[in-house]
Each structure stands twice: as structure tokens, then as C-alpha cells.
Amino acid sequence: MGKIRVAVLFRISTKKLNNIKGKKISLLGVTFKPNTDDIRDAPSITIVNSLIKSGAYVTAYDPIASLIPIVKSKRYKEVSSAVTALKNSDALIVCTEWKELWSINTDIFSKYMNKAIIFDGRN
């Protein structure tokens, strides 16, 4: 995902949520591609930093990688499962197409999220 696409995704998500300040945003996948722990130049870094700068809280899940060494904010946390990341979320941004995310039962979106607003940042 290039810088322009990241900016567009951020602008669309901000517009859809009206005011992003104080909102909880879930992020699934922090690596730049699946099946790696490599976060160098990962779009998720820019997305997370932009959301935090705008006043959002971000809860992320990735099966093997972490942004904690890079993102130094009390508004960012990582959890151990996708379902946990979704709880009480105002929106979801999918950044990496991990295979385990393909099999998520779509009912959990409406069950756990405040609103099932989903942004697919993979393509």
C-alpha cells in the first residue's frame, strides 16, 4: 500500500467516523505482508500514528509482529487475538491479509464492534 493509498484510507475512515477523536479503532495485521514479522515500511505504522495524532485509540492484532518498539503511545495497545481487538471497536482497518483472518466468522463484527465499519487496506 503506497503513501497515497494510506492517506486516502485515513481520510475516508476519518470522514466515515465523523470525528475520530476518542474513537477506538481496531487494526488487524501490522506487517507489510503476511507470513513475515517484517514491519519495515509497513503502512500500518503510518496509519496508527495518524489515528493516534487525531485522538483515536488503536488496538492491534498481528499473529507474530509488533509495533510496540516503534509506536510509543498510551493510545496504542496490542492484544493476543483478532476477536479481542474487535471488542467495543468503532471501526476496523485490515492492513495485512493473514490466512487466519480469512476464517473469521463475520458475525463477530456485529457482535463485538460498536459499529461494523470495516476498511480493507490490503488492496
Salt bridges, closest charged atoms under 4 A:
ASP38 OD2 - ARG40 NH2 2.46
ASP120 OD2 - ARG122 NH2 2.61
